Amino acid sequence: MSGHISFDPSSVLLPEGHLVGGQLLRGEGGIAVHAPSDGSVRGHVPEADAGLVDRAVCNAADAQRNSGWASCAPRERTRVIRRWAALLEENRVELARLESVCSTRPIRETLDWDVPFTAEGIRFFAEYADKLGGEVAATQSSLLGMTISEPYGVVGAIAPWNFPLVMGSWKVVPALVAGNAVVIKPSEMTPFSMVYLAQLAIRAGLPAGLFNVVQGTGAVAGDALSRHPLCGKLTFTGSTRTGIAVMKAAAESGPKPVTLELGGKSPQIVHDDIRSVEEVAGRVFRAFTGNAGQVCVTGSRLIVHRRVADELVERILAMTRNVTPGPTWRGDTGYAPIISAPQSARIEQIVARSLATGAVAMAPLERLAVEGDGCFLSPSVLTGVTAQTAAVQEEIFGPVLTVQTFEDEEEALSLAAHPVYGLAAGVHTSDLGRAMRAVRALKAGTVWVNRYGRSADFVIPTGGFGGSGIGKDLGRQAVEANLRHKSVLMAFGA
């Protein structure tokens, strides 16, 4: 199986350009796209300036206004979007290779999870097209009051590099289902799969121009998109600092709604009544090493009862020694590279600062030897930390777990609190009352109990509190966020 799904990265045909009005626009030179697996340059994309972004947004506005997409029977939108999901599955191998070639996502995972998960998510959102129309209000009998749902027109989206296909689709599909057009800027480090996703949408029957892709940096293309007056709504996933910049730029070009899924520093609380230390150890390990820790909801802070701490940590340490790093195009790779050399250096610097202030590396952060100039870091476990330790305070976005211990529930919840972030949290206990008290007390947009990570239940929204963001991806809320509501009050008679 592993040999069968491996591929030669040089054999992948890369869509190197912007996609505007259904046309692939190739430019001269542009941004070099490096494969984090070996550091090689695998392609280039042209960088959009403010003029190109304006062209893409205006094209999207014209398409949304003139294509009939927003005014057609909602079930017709459903049919087009369902055909789109089917095309993803038909072209699963090609799309998975595009996702893996220059990202941190191993081909085994993009084939088995990223592409199928994206296709199923598209189907989920498609079914909302005819179910969110508005409602009749209670008024006096001589009046008719109602609210009517309408699309914003153009939604501007900025997607992250860690799950380019999955998280990009979370932004695009609900907006299209609601009748909007979308202009999306993928990360310049992972630009290719989003172009192909848009091309498949057009093949499925989506009018050209409703889904435009602009390439470039956040400082130029992302800023221009955030400021564009024809973008009625913005959605962004990334760091808290950049999210603040997006929100500020959006406000300066006129008030508009913004959905932000931002940073996290998510705790995992483990009580001493867990039924299986081994099972929980595996759960905790996967929660901080999945995608080499490059996940917004990474469970990077272990808060464990003293009675089970030693045994739990020992089991986790044993797992850190058994990862299988390798290029993302190898079918037997089970552990991802770090996206870039600067990000790898940043992770190492945070760990070094933590060690300098008293942290102890039970599993040291080390560079793993893999052929080429890729960036691979071993899973690291730090004990002896406090609330002021850098690795506890800062979002690392790497495979680093900090360990703190507690004696009672109050202490556990106090340690779990973070002054900035509130994206996700995990609670591991066999006591239902204890679990529900934690669910109520934790300041986090998502709380998992006796698991850590999303399921394929797209109906459950995701999003953070505080510095972790505003609004929700997934669920009914994701579609509703792409609709504005008009109030109507009608008197009978002239």
N, C-alpha and C positions, 0 to 999 in steps of 0.2 A: 504493500500500500504506500509506504513512504517513498520508495523509489518511483512509483507510478506518478505521484503528484508533484515531485520535484520538477523544476523547470530551469531553463537557461535564461537568466535575466536579459541577456542581449537579444533574445528572440522576441521579446514583447514589443509590439508596435505601440508607441506612446502617442497619445493625442496632445501634442505640444502646442497649445494655443488657448486663446479665449474662445468661448462659444457665444455668439451674439446673433440672434435671429435665425438660429439653426445652422449658422456657418462657422466653421473653425477658422479663426483668424490667427495666422502665424506671423510672428514678428522676427526681426533680426536680433541675434544675440539673446539677451535676456538673462534670467536667473538660472544658475546651474542647480540642478536637483541631484543631491547626493543620496546614495543608498547607505543607510546607517549600518547595514550588515558588513560592508567592507570599505566604506569611505569613497567608493568610486563615483564619478559623475555619470549618471544614467540618462540624463536628458536636460533640456532647457525649456523654460517657459518665458514668453514675453511678459514684461511688467507693464501693467495698466497704469496710465497716468489719469489725472482728473478728467481729461477729455474723453478717454476711452470709457471710463466709468459712466460719464454723462451719456455717452452714446448707448451703452448697454441699458441704463435705466430708462432712457427715453424710448428705446426700442421695446422694452418690457411694458411700459405704460401704454404705448400704441397697441401692442398685441393684446393687452388686457382689455382695452377699450373697444377694439375693433374685431376681435376674434369670436366674440359671442360666448367665450368660456364662462364668464360670470353669470350670463343671462340664460344659458341653456338649461334644459331639464337637469336637475342635480344628479339623477341616476346616470345621465350620459357621462358626467364627470367620473362617476364611480366606475363605469365600464372601461373608460380610457385608462384609469389608474390601475384597475385590476389587470388589464392587458400589459401594462408596464411591469407589474410584479412578475407576471408570467415570463416576460422577456428577460428579466434578471435571472430567473432560474434556468432558462434556456441557454443563456450566455454566462453561466456561473463560473466556468473555468477561466474564461478570458477576463472577467471582472475581478475574480480573486487574484489573478496574477498581477493585474494593474494595481490592485490594492497592496499587494505584498512587495512589489519590486523596489519601491522607494520609501516604505514605511517601516514601522516596527512590528508589523503583524505577520507572523509566520503563515505560510501557504496552507498548512493543515488547519489553522484556525480560520483563515478567511474563507476557505472552502466549506468547512463544517459549521461555522457560526456566523461570520460577518455577512456574507451574501445571503444565506437563507433567512437570517434574522432581519435583514433589511427588507427582503421581499415580503416577509410576513407582516412587518410593520407597515409597509405600503398598503397591503390589503386591509389591515385594521383601520387605518385612517380613511381609506376609500369609502368605507361604510358610513361615515359621518356626513357625507355630502348632502343627504336629504333629511337630516335629523336635527339640524340646528337653525331653524328658520326664523324664530322669534316667538312671540306669544301675545295673546289677547289679555288686556288688563281689566281689572274690575273697576267699572265706572258707573255713574248714574245711567239710568236706562235710556236717556235721550242722547247719550254720547257713545262713541265707539273708541276705546283706547287700545293701542297695540304698540309693540316694539317690532321693528324689522331689522334683521341682521343683514349687513352688507360687507363686502370685502374692502380692505383699505386701498387696494389698487396695486401697488408694488411693495413687496416686502424685501428689505435688504438683509442678507444673512452673511455672517462670517463664521466659518467652521474651523475646528481645531485639527491638529495633526495626529492626535493619538488614535482616534477611530474615524478616519476621514469619511468613509462610506456611511457607516451607521449614524454618526452624529450629524453629518450633512443632511441625510435623509430626514432626520427628525425635524429639521428646520424647513426643508423644501416642501415635503409632502403635505403637512397640515395647511400650509399657506395656499397651495394649489387646490386642495380639496375645498377650501373656503372661497375659492373663486379669484384669488390673487394671481399676479405674476411674481416671479422671484428673480432677484439677481444675487448670486452667491459668490463670495470670495473664499475659496478653499485656502488652506495653508500653502505657502510657497514651498514648503518642504514635502508636501504630499498632494500634488495638484492634479493627478491624472484620473483617478477613478470618478471624480465628480463630473468631469467632462463626458466620460463614457455613460454615466448614469443619465445625464441630460440627453445625450444622443438616443439612448434607449427609450426615453420618455417621448421623444419626437416620433420615433418609429411606432410607438404604441398609439399615436394619434393626438398627442398634445400639440396644440398650435405652436409653431415656431415663434420664439421670442418670449414665450411665457416662462421659460426656464433658461436664463442666461448665466454664464460663468465668466467671471473676470479673474485673471491671475495677477499676483503681485504681493507686495508687502503690506503689512497692516498700517505702517506709517504713511504710505501713499494711497494705495488702492482702498484699503480698509477705511481710512479717514475720509476719503472722497465719498465712499458709499454711505458712511454714517452721516455725513453732512448733506447728502443730496435732498433737495426739497421735495422731489417726487417720491421718495421712499416714505410711505405712510406709516411703516412700522419697521423696527430693527430687531434682529435676534442674533446673539453672540454667545459662543462658548469659548472660554479661555481663562486667563489669569484675572484675578481681582483688579490688579492695577490697570490692565488693558480694558477691562469692562468699565471702569470708571471713566477712562478716556473716551470710549464709545458713547457712553451715556452723555458726557459733556458735549461731544461733537453733535450728537443728535439734538440736544436741547438748543444749541447755538443756531441750528438751521430751522428752528421752529419746534415747539413741543410735540412729541410723538411717543407712543408706547414703545418700550424696550423690554425684551426678554433676555435675561442674563443668567447663564449657568457658569459659575465662577469657581474659584479655588476651594479646596477642602483640606481639612486636617482631621480626618474622621477617626473617632475612638471605637475600640472594640472592648466592651466590658465582659469579663468572664468571671462568673460566680463559682463558688466552691460546690454547688449542687449539680453541676453538669454531669450527664450520664456517662459520657465517654471522653476522656482527655484526648485520646488519639484522634477521634473525629473532630473535636474542636480545634486541635492543633493543625489539622489539615485545612480546616476552614480559615483559620487565621493566616496560615502560610499563603494560601492562594489569594487571600485578600490583599496582601502587600507585595506579592511577586507577580501577579497577573499583569501581562504587558510590561514586565520589569518595573512595576510600580507606577507606570505612566498612565494612570487612570484618575479622573477627578475624584472619584469616591474611594480611592485606595484606603483600606483600613490600616493606617500607619501608626496608630497609637494603641498598644495593648495595655489594658488596665485590668489586672488579674488579681483575684483573691490570693492572699499570701499562702493559704493552705494548699493551693494547687499550682502555684507559680513555678516552683522548681521543675516539677514533672512536665508541665506544659511547655516551658521554655526549652527544656532538653529535647523534647520531641520536635519542636520547631527547628532547633539548631541542627538536628540530624537531617532534616529535609533540605536545609540550605546547602548541604554538601552534595546534593543529587540533582542539580539542574542540568539541562542539556542545551547549552547555547549553540547557535549556529546561524548561518545566513537565512533570511526569511524565505528564500526560494528553495530551501531544502525541506523535504517532506518529513524528516525525522527531527527537525528543530522544535524544541519544546520550551525555549526560554528566549525572550526577545532582546534585541539590542537597544541601547539608549539612542534616542533620535539623532543626536549630534555631539560632536566633541565639546562645544561650549556647555551643553546641558550636562554632559558627563562631568566636566570640571566643576560645575556649580554644585552638583550632588556631593562630589568629593570635598568641596570646600565647606559645605554645611556640616558634614560629618566631622571634618577636621576641627572646626570650631567647637563642636559639641564635645569631642574628646579633650580638647584643651581646657574645658570648663568642668571636667570631672566625669563625663560619660565613660562607660567601659564597653569596648567592642567584644561581645561574646562571640559574634561572627563578624570578622572584619570585612570592610568594604574593599574589594580587590578587583583589579582589572582581569578579566578572564581572557585567556589566550584563544583566539579564534583567527583563522587565516585572514589576512588583509588588515586594513586599518579601521575596522569597525570599532564601535564602543560597546563593550559588554562589561557590566558590573555585577559582581556576586551579591546575593542577598545578604544584608547586614542586620544584626540585632544588637541594639544598644541598651544596656542597663545603667543604673546609677544616674538617671536623668531627673531633672526637676522641671517645673512649669516654665522656668526661664531658659532651659537648654534650647539651643538653636533648632535641633532636630525635633523638638516638641512644639516649638512656636511656629516654624516656617514650613510652608508647603514645599516638600522636597521634589516630588514627582520622580521618584526613583525607588529602588527596592530596599528601603530602610525602615525597620520597625523599632520603635522605642517601647520600653517595658517599664511600667509603674505598678506598684502593688497597693492593695487596700485591705482594710479590716471589715468595713460595713458599707451598706448601700449609700449612705450619705457621703462618705469619703469617695466612693467610686464615682458618684455623679459630680462631685466637686472636681475631681481630676479630669473627668470627661469634658467639662466645660472649656470652651476656648474663647478668648477675647475677640476674635475676628470671625472665624469660620463656623458655619453651621450647615454643612452640605448633607452628611450622612452619619449614621452611627450603627453599631451592632451591639446586641445584647445576647449573651449566651447563658441560659438558666433553665432549669426544669420547673421553676416556680412561676405560675401564671401571674399571680399577684405582683411579684417582684418585677416581672417583665412589663406589666402594664404601668406600674409606678415609674419605671424608667422611660417608657414610651412617652408618658405625660411630661416628665421632667426634662428630657433631653431637648435642647434647642437645635434641632436638625430637621431639614426638609424631608428626609427619609430615615426611618429607623427599621432595621432588620432584626428579627428575633429568631435565634437558633438557625441562622443562615447569614451569609454576607454576599450580597450581589443581587442584581436584577434577575427576574425570571422572564419568560416570554409573554407575560401578561401585560400587554401594551396599555391596558386600561388604567394601570397605576402610574400616576404622573411622577415626574422627577424634577427636582429643583431645590434650591437652598434658601437658608435664612441668613440675615445679616450680610457679612462680606462674601458669602457664597452665592449671592444672586437674588434675582427678582423674577417671578413668574415660573412657569412650568413647561418642560418638554414632556411628551407622551401624554396619554390619556385624553379624555374629552377636552380638558383644559387647554391642551396644545392647539386644538382646532379653534376653540372659542377665542383664544388670544389673537387670532388672525381675522376676527370679525369685529366691526364696530356696530353700534346699535342706534337706530333712529327711532325716536318716539313720535307717535302719530296720535292725535286726538281729533276725532271727526264728529261734527254735529250733523244731525239729520235735517234735511231740508235746506233750501237756499236762503 
